[in-house]
């Protein structure tokens, strides 16, 4: 976690109870806030998380196949070992996101700004990083 994040994520964030497969978050939770959310191993397949605050959120091991994150933003978001095949992560702004070991096949990170991103051990086959800004990214 980065400085400024609480010591542990919580399942009681303003929109935590509203997420699920295929859910368009803005329609069910107008706050559009998943700050410090504990969404480890959650199923958000096909979910639409557009214009949402994801600072300090943890999606480790989550099912995010086909999920859309357009204009999402936040620092220290963790997607470790998440299943993100065909996810649309374009036009997002994440500082130091962690995609270690994630399955990101055939996803789109077009126009994403993610300085300090970690993609160590991630499967990025067929993923589109067109016009993405990934300064200081790690690809080990």
N, C-alpha and C positions, 0 to 999 in steps of 0.2 A: 504494500500500500504506500501511497505517497503521503507526505506530510499534509495534514489537513483532513485526512480521512479518519473517521472514528475507528476504534480498535477492532470492531467486528461488525459485519453487515447484519441487517435486521430484516425480518419478514413483516414488519409493521410499518413500512414506508407508506406514504399517502396513496399510492396506486398498486401496492403489492398484491392485494386481494383481487385486483381486476384483471391481471394478466392470465393468458391461457392460449391454447391453440386457436389461431385465426382471429384473435381479438384485435380490434383497432382501438388501441389504448385511449386516444383522444376522445372517442365517443363514449367510453364508459368511465373515464376518470379525467375530468377537465383539467385537473392540476398538472397532468402529464409529467409526473415527477416520480422517478425511481431512484432518487438519491440514496446511496448506501443500501440498496435493496439486496437481499439474500435470495437470489433466484438460482442457486446451485441445483443442477439436475432438473430444472423446471421444463415443462413442455410448452414452448411458445411457437411451435411450428406454424408458419404462415402468418404469424402475428405482425401487426403494423405498429411500430414504435416510432412514429414520425414526430419531429420537433420535441423529443422528450429529453429531460435531464437525466443522464445516466452516471453522473459523477459518483465514483466509489462503488458502483454497482458490481455485483459478482454473479456472472452467468456460467461459472465453471461447470462443465459437464452437461449444460443445458441443450435441449433439442431446439435449434433455431433454423432448421431447414426451411428455406424460402421466406424467412422473416425479412421485413423491411425496416431499415433504420434511418431513412432519409432525414437529414438535418438534425439528427440526434447529436448530443454534445456531452462532454464531461471528461474529467481527468481520472486516471487510475481505474478505468473500467477493466474488469477481468473476464476474459472469455476462454480461460484455460480448458483444454479438452472439450470445448463446445462443438456440437455438430451443426455446422453452418453451410452445408451444401446449398447452392443456389441462393444464398442470402444476398440481399441488396443493402450494402453498407455505404453507398455512394453519398456524396455531399455531406458527410458527417465531420465532426470536429472533436477528435479524442486526443488527449495528451497522455502519452505513455500507456496506451492500452496494451493488455497482455493477451496474446493469442497463442501462447505456448501449447503445442500439441493439438491445436484445434484442427478440425476437418472442415476446410474452407473451399473445397472443390467447386469449381464453376460458379463462384460468387462474383460480385462486382463491388470494387472499392473505388469506382470512378469518382474523381474530384474530391476524394477524402483527404483531410488534413489530419495526420496523426504522427506528430513528431515523437520520437522515442518509442515507437511501436515495437513489440516483441513478437516475432513470428517463429521463434525457435522450435524446431520439430513439427511445425504445422504442415499439413498437406494443402498446398495452394494450387494444385494442378488445375489448369484451365481458368484460373481466377483473373479477372480484369482489373489491373491497377492503372488504367489509362488516366493521365493527368492527376494522379494522386501525389500528394506531398508527404513523403515518409522519411523526413530527415532523421538521421541517427537511428534508423530502424535496425533491429537485429534479426538475422536470418540463419542462425546456426542450425 
